[in-house]
Every structure is written in structure tokens, then in C-alpha cells.
Amino acid sequence: SFFFFFFKQKTAYEMQRGLVGSEMCIRDRYQRRVHGIIENQGMRILVADAFSPEGIEEMKKMGHEVVYEPKVVGADFVKKIAEVLPIVLVVRSKKVTKEVIDADPKLEFVIRAGAGFDTIDVDHCSKKGIFVSNCPGKNNIAVAELAVGLMIAVDRRIPEGVQFLKEGKWEKGLFAECNGIKGRTLGLLGIGFVGKEVCKRCLAFDMKVIAYDPYLSKEKVEEMGAQKIESWQELVKGSDVISVHVPSNKETKGMINKDFLALMKPDAVLINTARGDLCVDDALLERLEAVKTFWYATDVLSNEPADKKCAFDHKLGKHPRVIATHHIGASTKQAETAIGIEAVRMVKEYGATKKVENCVNLAMDIKTTHAISIKYTSGVGILGALLEAFGKQNLKIEEVKNEVFKGRFACVCAIHFTGEIEKKEELLGVLSKTPGVLDVTFICQLN
């Protein structure tokens, strides 16, 4: 078997994060090396959102110190992380801001116990050398069930009927002209983890499903039972129900605006269980006032409070043709259990091997100008000597991939770097003459 080692210029990395001197000693007490393998001595973990008691106990059994503070918010959150100084932070709905991140110089890993990660300042984590991971695909069924539930609730006007009865009123006539959903066209804006599950359930209702997703092929979409549409505009025009399942990013924020809504059929229903900032609230309110047959159902609203219970006055939430829930898409016992298991698994893996699962902030498009492959015998100090040769020629190493062969005698190392090589042959000569080196190959000079 072999493992991958990514060189991170450790000394500079530790100095950047403030892990020098006594602080490095404090951090190192959590680990010791036995025959080159990290043996876990336990990490300090702050769980800052509701989490299953079984998951907490499981992490403690691994030897970790777990601090559980699900109710801490705002400035108190910053104070708490500065007090606890965890290596790993586990959150669900808490916002991990720059202030939270900067309060803990020892923070290495933020786990979002859910699918999205827009509540975390990922860019700042990247600048500080902190891994960020999520738990994708673990709450997809729960969110899909809610999306379908909202669709049926709008079609049959279930919330209205319930409220009339609570008020002691019988209004059967108001609900006699509901459309029904059989044979109607559902348009999925995004057909990833959640969209796929919505598709599956709506096909069972004998609906026609069309989908727009620029990242999936026509064949892949058709495998799911849907018809791929080439543009989102075409999908919006042709759908009786539109269900939105896209992430919040620079391209999608505010996409449901006046122009988007103008393309919809007058009696079409819009369902959003993705993110509140995908919508322009004023445009939705304008559409609701202008088109009396338009309905909006959502589990996500703009500027949602972080607290579990508080006053929240939102114009969309109060509109009579809006059915809004309390961002509960993932809030089922089944989903919470699945997410908890995944988060605990990632903690276990990181504690034992420092391997990061589901990482969302590693560079995927590192641009380098050169690459060299070095085959060498496994021995103390050889890799360090090789890397030192690059520094002497003012070459910046961007990535190192080191593979160890069975028997742990030989290794092969691919080094990607940038900089002008004035004495290419001299560099190759220095590398070749390093004790323990078997072969050196200049792989390529990249554009």
C-alpha cells in the first residue's frame, strides 16, 4: 500500500498560524510518532451546535476532549472558542466568521455538520491554513421530502384548511378547485443530491420531470428519469412547478429576480428549499401582488435568525400566498443521525491520520510552471535535502506528491513548482547527486 504526503512548507505554515515555541509544544502533546506513524493522543473538539449525545460519547471514546456548547452565539461564541482553543470545530447552523476563526490560533479543522457551507468564512479559513469540510448527501432525502411536502401543501392549500378549522370555520368550497399534481411538469433547477431524490418521488406521482443542470450530461439526467433542458430560461417557461436545488455562490445569489419570475407561467408554483439569498425578496413580493395565481413555498428566508426561538418578522413569511417553514429541511431524526455519523467519522479519520474528508477549500487548479519526478530510497533526511535544492535556486514549491512503494524501501516524488530555471541542468545534477536518489526526470515545462 502507499500513502500521499502533501508538503505544506511546515515551518512557515506553523509560524503563520502562531504555532511556535511553547504553543507548538502544547499542540504536540496531542500526538506522538511511533515508527513514522502518528499515534493519536486526543484532540480538543468544540461542538457548537446541537449534536447527538451518542456522537459526543463516540468522540470521547476515541480519546478526544469534547466541549459541548450548542447554545453559544454571537460574541459569546468568539469568547468560547478563545477560551477552549479547539483543534476541531463542529458546527451546524452557527456562523463561523473571521472573528471566530481569528480567536483560535490552534484551529485546524472546521466541520459543517450539513451540506452547505455558506455560513463559514471559507476564504479566511484558507488564508489561515484551516481545513473546511461538509457532510454532503446525508440530508438529501429529508430536504427532498420537505420540498415534495411543500408542493402538495400549496396544491391542496393544506395550511389554510388547517387554520380555518382552528378558527372554527368550515370552508370546503374554497378548496374545490385545486389542480392536483398528476401529469403536471416539474422543473428541477439543479439535480444533484437533493434534486435527484425530488425527481424520484415526483415520478411516483406521475409527474413529468425536466431538469437544468450544467454539470450533468444528458445521459446522466435521463438515467434519473428526467429530461435535460439546455437553458434555465427554457425550464422556467415550461414548468408548472419549479423546485430550486442549487448552492449559494456568486453566480446564483439573486438569480430568482424580476426577469426570472416574468418567465414563469401565471399559475406556476415556485419552491425553494436551497438558500434564501437565491431570491430577491422585493421581486417575489411584487410578483405575488401582480399575479394572484402565483404561489411561493420555501424553507429558507433571507436574514434568518441564528437563535432557535425568537421574534422574526418577515414580509414573505406573512404573505397569504407564501408557505414558509423554519429552515427545517434537514431536521429529521434520520438526517441528523446520518450527518452525526459522518461528522464523527471525519473526526476519527483526522485524529488518526490527519486525512481530511470532504474538504471544500483545497486548491484544485494550482498553476505551476514546472514539474520534476524523483525516485529515491526511503531514508532519513533525503526528501528534505531534495526540497532544499529548490530553495537555493529561488524556486517556489506549490505541491509535492510522495508515493511510498510496498516494503517501504523506495519512493517516488512529484514536485510541482514555479519560477525561472536559469540553470536547469545544474538543478538536475544537484538532485541526481543527492545520496539515496535513484533517478530524476524533468517531467514538463508548463505554460
Helices and strands as residue ranges (DSSP letters): E 4-6, H 10-16, H 22-28, E 31-34, E 37-40, E 44-47, H 53-61, E 65-68, H 74-84, E 88-91, H 98-102, E 109-112, H 122-127, E 131-133, H 140-156, H 158-166, G 172-175, E 185-189, H 193-204, E 208-212, H 218-223, E 227-228, H 232-238, E 241-244, H 258-262, E 269-272, G 276-278, H 281-290, E 295-298, H 315-318, E 322-324, H 333-353, E 370-377, H 382-392, E 396-404, E 410-418, H 424-433, E 437-445
